[in-house]
Amino acid sequence: MSVNKTMNTGISGLKAQEQALGVVSDNIANVNTVGFKHSRALFEDVLGSTSKTASGSGARMTRTQQIFTQGALQNTGVTTDLALSGDGFFVMRGSVDGAEGQYYGRAGQFNFQDGYLVNNDGLRVQGYAALPQGGFANGLGDVELNASALSPNPTTSMEMTANLDANATPPTAPFDVNDPAATSNFSTSMTVFDPQGNGHSVDVYYVKTTNPNEWEVHVLADATEVSTPAPAPGDDYVEISTGTLNFDGDGLLQNASAITANVTFGNATSQAISLDLGDPTSSGGTGQLGVTQYGAPSSVASQSQDGYASGDLVGVDIGADGTVSGVYSNGETLAIAQLAIAKFQANDGLARKGSNVWAESRDSGAPAIGPAGAGGRAAVVSGAIEQSTVDLTAQFVDMITYQRAFSANAKTITTADEMLSEVVNLKR
């Protein structure tokens, strides 16, 4: 190797270590950047000649490789701060440095702006819109929150899980709508909602008949609140539906007549409310998922209805599966959208675009986009952010290593310079 070649080899080493120091500097600068993935410098030798006696021509830094390890999650308590636990990226659309397109990131410091879920640079987070009939749309779109009031939903179904005492005795007098408590064995009450969102109390009374395994069901409402069926003059209550329950010798519901109340509350639109009391064995059910007749005191385990009053948006909830739901003042929580998560064949092949986002490249492959937590995609953690993966201790050790390597390469150049000086002095 000539002296000049030695100097050039040293220069290649200086350049490689200088570029590597740049990688370390970038890592240290982003130690507090949310969702940042640290990088490392990759080197390779440079072949000077194919001759067996020839030495190499130095080194060069081939590329910067980002390491997509999981960062630590830090709780913030802010609902729209989202972290990903596992492999995957949030999908966003918008403009980065004037280039419109679809971008991917791990930094989940989001907020709602003009009704859209966006990151700090205004890129709109993508997801699947909730469908009115349930489930989510197939196509991607902006996650949009409608801040308008939630319209009321009239009750169409009442469900009940209860036990009727098998040892109860029939009342001495027939059931009387004006004295239901004294002419029944057991009762329960729940609030239903009319199409205008007004709540109305509906009482369900159970009467044991002379048949030991049969019960009558009477559904009553306040006479002052009901237009149809018209209450009798002077009545406090109006019976809006009735039916019969039959049980077998094991206390399981065997038959249940259809109990549906066709009722009009006040000046609201008429509505039909069905009363679901279980899964009769005669219809292929178990007979024990609703009302049963066991030898225990009559009691209600649970009851529900599907109506609600109007409500104002008071908050947002985001689940682990990426479901974004609006929380309303009437106690309802309704799904708005489900966040889309992208997964790539080679994360380190993504094109870094700055602003905490990456873009698809030929090396990364096309994204496989789907719901969070499905297909090996990351789960969403609400109220948390993913910290940078930069380890300051490791970065300072790398800095010292590159600095020493830089000094050593500089030494080969000064040594070669001394040798050239000796050659020049030969003539003297």
C-alpha positions in Angstrom: 0.0 0.0 0.0 1.4 3.4 -1.0 1.6 6.2 1.5 -1.0 8.2 -0.4 -3.3 5.2 -0.3 -2.8 5.0 3.4 -3.9 8.6 3.8 -7.0 8.0 1.6 -7.9 4.9 3.7 -7.6 7.0 6.8 -9.9 9.6 5.2 -12.5 6.9 4.5 -12.4 6.0 8.2 -12.8 9.6 9.3 -15.8 10.0 7.0 -17.4 6.8 8.3 -17.0 7.7 11.9 -18.1 11.3 11.3 -21.4 10.0 9.7 -21.8 7.5 12.6 -21.5 10.4 15.1 -24.3 12.1 13.2 -26.5 9.1 13.9 -25.7 9.2 17.6 -26.4 12.9 17.6 -29.8 12.4 16.0 -30.6 9.7 18.6 -29.6 11.9 21.5 -31.6 14.9 20.1 -34.7 12.7 20.0 -34.4 11.2 23.5 -37.8 12.8 24.4 -39.5 12.5 21.1 -42.7 10.5 21.5 -42.7 7.3 19.5 -39.1 7.8 18.2 -37.2 4.7 17.2 -33.4 5.0 17.6 -31.0 4.2 14.8 -27.6 2.6 14.4 -24.9 3.0 11.8 -24.0 0.1 9.6 -20.5 -0.1 8.2 -18.8 -2.2 5.5 -15.2 -2.6 4.3 -14.0 -1.2 1.0 -12.1 -3.6 -1.2 -9.1 -2.0 -2.8 -8.0 -4.9 -5.1 -8.8 -8.5 -5.7 -5.1 -9.3 -5.3 -4.3 -11.7 -2.4 -1.5 -9.4 -1.3 -3.4 -6.2 -1.6 -4.9 -4.5 1.5 -8.4 -3.0 1.7 -9.1 0.6 1.0 -10.9 1.5 4.2 -14.5 1.6 5.4 -17.7 3.3 4.7 -21.1 3.7 6.4 -23.6 2.0 4.2 -26.8 3.1 5.8 -28.7 4.1 8.9 -30.9 1.4 10.3 -33.8 2.2 12.5 -34.5 -0.3 15.3 -38.3 -0.7 15.8 -38.3 -2.1 19.3 -41.2 -1.5 21.7 -40.8 1.7 23.7 -41.8 2.1 27.3 -45.4 3.3 27.9 -46.0 6.4 30.0 -49.4 7.1 31.4 -50.7 10.6 30.8 -54.4 10.4 31.7 -55.4 12.1 28.5 -57.9 9.9 26.7 -56.8 10.9 23.2 -53.1 10.1 24.0 -52.7 6.7 22.4 -49.9 4.2 22.5 -49.4 1.0 20.6 -48.5 -2.2 22.5 -47.0 -4.5 19.9 -46.2 -4.3 16.2 -47.9 -1.8 14.0 -48.5 1.9 13.1 -51.3 4.4 13.3 -52.5 5.3 9.8 -52.8 9.0 8.9 -53.6 11.1 5.9 -52.5 14.6 5.1 -49.6 16.7 3.9 -46.0 16.4 5.1 -43.7 19.0 3.7 -46.1 19.7 0.9 -46.5 16.0 -0.1 -50.1 14.7 0.2 -50.4 11.1 1.1 -50.9 8.3 3.6 -48.4 8.2 6.5 -47.7 5.9 9.4 -46.5 6.6 12.9 -46.2 5.5 16.5 -46.6 8.9 18.2 -50.1 9.0 19.5 -50.5 12.5 20.9 -53.8 13.0 19.2 -56.6 15.5 19.7 -59.9 16.4 18.1 -59.7 19.4 15.8 -62.8 20.6 13.9 -64.4 17.2 14.7 -61.5 15.1 13.3 -58.9 13.1 15.3 -55.6 14.5 14.3 -51.9 14.4 15.3 -49.9 17.5 16.2 -49.3 18.3 12.6 -52.9 18.1 11.6 -52.7 14.7 9.9 -56.1 13.0 10.1 -56.1 9.6 11.8 -57.7 6.9 9.7 -60.2 4.2 10.8 -63.4 2.4 10.0 -66.7 4.3 10.6 -69.3 2.7 12.8 -72.5 1.6 11.0 -76.0 2.4 12.3 -77.0 -1.3 12.3 -73.8 -2.2 14.2 -70.3 -3.2 13.1 -67.9 -1.1 11.1 -67.5 -0.1 7.5 -64.9 -1.8 5.4 -63.3 1.2 3.8 -60.8 3.6 5.5 -61.8 7.1 6.3 -61.1 10.0 8.7 -62.1 9.4 12.3 -64.8 12.0 12.9 -66.6 12.9 16.1 -70.1 14.4 15.8 -70.5 16.8 18.7 -74.2 17.2 18.2 -76.8 15.9 20.7 -77.7 12.3 20.6 -81.2 11.7 19.4 -83.5 9.8 21.8 -84.1 6.1 21.1 -87.6 4.7 22.0 -87.7 1.5 23.9 -88.6 -1.6 21.8 -87.5 -4.3 24.2 -87.5 -5.1 27.9 -85.5 -8.0 29.2 -85.6 -9.6 32.6 -83.8 -12.3 34.6 -85.7 -13.3 37.7 -86.9 -16.2 39.8 -90.6 -16.7 40.8 -91.0 -18.6 44.1 -92.3 -22.1 43.4 -93.8 -22.1 46.9 -96.0 -19.0 46.4 -99.7 -19.3 46.8 -102.3 -17.7 44.5 -103.8 -14.4 45.7 -107.3 -14.7 47.2 -108.7 -12.0 44.8 -108.3 -11.7 41.0 -105.8 -9.3 39.7 -107.0 -5.7 40.0 -105.2 -2.8 38.1 -106.3 -0.4 40.8 -104.8 -2.6 43.6 -102.1 -4.5 41.9 -99.8 -4.9 44.9 -102.5 -6.8 46.9 -103.6 -9.0 44.0 -100.2 -10.2 42.8 -97.3 -12.2 44.2 -94.3 -10.2 42.9 -93.6 -7.1 40.9 -90.7 -5.2 39.4 -90.4 -1.8 37.7 -88.3 -0.2 35.1 -88.2 3.0 33.1 -88.9 3.0 29.4 -88.5 5.8 26.9 -91.0 7.1 24.3 -89.9 8.5 20.8 -89.6 12.0 22.3 -87.1 10.7 24.9 -89.4 11.0 27.9 -89.0 8.4 30.6 -92.1 6.4 31.8 -92.3 3.9 34.7 -93.6 0.5 33.6 -94.5 -2.1 36.3 -94.6 -5.8 35.7 -96.7 -7.9 38.1 -96.6 -11.7 38.4 -99.6 -13.6 39.7 -99.5 -17.3 40.6 -102.5 -19.2 39.3 -104.2 -22.3 40.7 -102.0 -24.3 38.3 -98.8 -24.8 40.4 -96.5 -24.2 37.4 -98.3 -21.3 35.8 -98.0 -17.5 36.3 -99.9 -14.6 34.8 -97.9 -11.5 33.7 -99.5 -8.0 33.8 -97.7 -5.0 32.4 -99.0 -1.7 33.8 -98.3 2.0 33.2 -99.4 5.2 34.9 -102.9 6.1 33.5 -102.0 9.8 33.4 -99.2 9.2 31.0 -100.9 6.8 28.5 -103.1 7.8 25.6 -103.4 4.4 24.1 -104.8 2.0 25.3 -107.2 4.5 26.8 -107.4 4.1 30.6 -110.8 3.6 32.2 -112.2 6.7 34.0 -110.9 6.9 37.6 -108.2 4.2 37.1 -104.7 4.9 38.4 -103.1 2.4 36.0 -103.7 1.0 32.6 -102.8 -2.5 31.6 -100.7 -2.2 28.4 -100.0 -5.9 27.9 -100.5 -9.3 29.5 -99.3 -12.9 29.1 -98.8 -16.3 30.7 -95.7 -18.2 31.8 -95.6 -22.0 32.2 -92.8 -23.9 33.9 -91.9 -27.6 34.0 -91.2 -29.7 37.1 -87.6 -28.6 37.2 -88.5 -24.9 37.5 -87.4 -24.2 33.9 -89.4 -21.9 31.6 -91.4 -24.2 29.3 -93.7 -21.8 27.5 -94.1 -18.0 27.4 -96.8 -16.3 25.5 -95.8 -13.3 23.3 -96.0 -10.2 25.5 -95.9 -7.1 23.5 -97.2 -3.7 24.6 -98.6 -1.4 21.8 -98.7 1.9 23.7 -98.8 5.6 23.1 -97.3 7.8 25.8 -98.8 11.3 25.9 -98.6 13.0 22.5 -95.6 10.9 21.4 -95.7 8.4 18.5 -97.1 5.0 19.2 -94.5 2.3 20.0 -94.4 -1.5 20.4 -92.5 -2.8 23.4 -91.8 -6.5 23.7 -91.1 -8.2 27.1 -88.4 -10.9 26.8 -88.6 -13.2 29.8 -86.3 -16.0 28.7 -85.7 -18.9 26.4 -88.5 -21.5 26.7 -87.6 -25.2 26.4 -90.5 -25.6 24.0 -88.6 -23.4 21.5 -85.3 -25.2 21.9 -84.0 -23.0 24.7 -82.5 -23.9 28.1 -85.4 -22.5 30.0 -83.1 -20.9 32.6 -81.7 -17.7 30.9 -84.7 -15.5 31.9 -87.4 -16.2 34.4 -87.3 -19.4 36.4 -89.5 -21.0 39.1 -87.3 -22.4 41.8 -88.0 -22.9 45.5 -86.5 -19.6 46.6 -87.9 -16.2 47.3 -89.0 -14.2 44.2 -86.3 -11.8 43.2 -84.9 -10.0 40.1 -81.3 -10.7 39.1 -81.1 -8.2 36.2 -83.3 -6.2 34.0 -82.7 -3.9 31.0 -84.3 -2.0 28.2 -82.9 -0.6 24.9 -84.2 2.9 25.0 -82.7 6.2 26.1 -83.3 9.9 26.3 -81.5 12.5 24.3 -78.0 13.4 25.5 -75.1 15.7 25.0 -71.5 14.6 24.2 -69.5 14.8 27.4 -66.4 12.7 26.5 -64.7 10.1 24.4 -63.6 6.6 25.3 -61.1 4.5 23.3 -60.8 0.7 23.8 -57.9 -1.7 23.4 -59.3 -2.8 20.0 -59.2 0.8 18.8 -63.0 1.4 19.1 -63.6 5.2 19.5 -66.8 5.8 21.4 -68.7 8.9 22.3 -69.8 9.2 25.9 -73.1 11.1 26.4 -74.8 12.8 29.3 -77.7 10.3 29.2 -75.3 7.5 30.2 -75.0 6.0 26.7 -71.7 5.1 25.0 -71.9 4.8 21.2 -69.2 3.6 18.9 -68.0 6.2 16.4 -65.2 4.4 14.6 -62.5 1.8 15.0 -58.8 2.8 14.5 -56.9 1.3 11.6 -53.5 -0.2 12.4 -50.9 -0.9 9.6 -48.4 -3.7 9.7 -45.4 -4.1 7.4 -43.2 -6.9 6.3 -40.0 -4.9 7.0 -40.4 -2.0 9.4 -36.8 -0.9 8.9 -37.5 -0.5 5.2 -40.0 2.4 5.8 -39.1 5.8 4.5 -38.5 8.2 7.3 -40.3 11.5 6.6 -39.8 13.5 9.8 -42.6 14.8 11.9 -42.8 11.5 13.7 -44.1 9.7 10.6 -42.9 7.2 8.0 -44.1 6.4 4.5 -44.4 3.1 2.6 -41.4 2.2 0.4 -40.3 -0.6 -1.8 -38.2 -2.1 0.9 -41.0 -2.0 3.5 -43.6 -3.7 1.3 -47.2 -2.8 1.2 -49.1 -2.2 4.5 -51.5 -4.8 5.8 -54.1 -2.6 7.4 -56.8 -3.8 9.8 -58.3 -3.3 13.2 -56.2 -3.1 16.3 -55.4 -6.3 18.1 -56.3 -8.5 15.1 -53.9 -10.3 12.8 -50.9 -9.7 15.0 -51.4 -6.0 15.1 -50.7 -3.9 18.2 -53.4 -3.2 20.8 -54.3 0.4 21.6 -53.6 1.8 25.1 -55.6 4.9 25.8 -54.3 7.6 28.2 -50.6 6.7 27.5 -47.8 7.5 25.0 -44.9 5.5 23.8 -41.6 6.9 24.9 -38.5 7.2 22.7 -36.3 4.0 22.5 -33.1 6.0 22.8 -30.9 4.7 25.7 -28.6 7.6 26.6 -26.1 5.4 28.3 -25.7 3.3 25.2 -25.5 6.4 22.9 -22.7 7.9 25.0 -20.8 4.6 24.8 -21.2 4.6 21.0 -20.1 8.3 20.9 -16.9 7.4 22.8 -16.3 4.5 20.5 -16.8 6.5 17.3 -14.7 9.4 18.8 -11.8 7.0 19.5 -12.1 5.5 16.1 -12.1 8.9 14.5 -8.9 9.8 16.5 -7.3 6.5 15.4 -8.0 7.1 11.7 -6.6 10.7 12.1 -3.5 9.1 13.5 -3.0 7.0 10.4 -3.1 10.2 8.3 -0.6 12.0 10.5 1.7 8.9 10.5 1.5 8.7 6.7 2.3 12.5 6.6 5.4 11.9 8.7 6.4 9.1 6.3 6.0 11.5 3.3 8.1 14.0 5.1 10.9 11.4 5.5 10.7 10.7 1.8 11.0 14.4 0.9 14.0 14.7 3.2 15.9 11.9 1.5 17.0 14.3 -1.2 18.6 16.5 1.5 
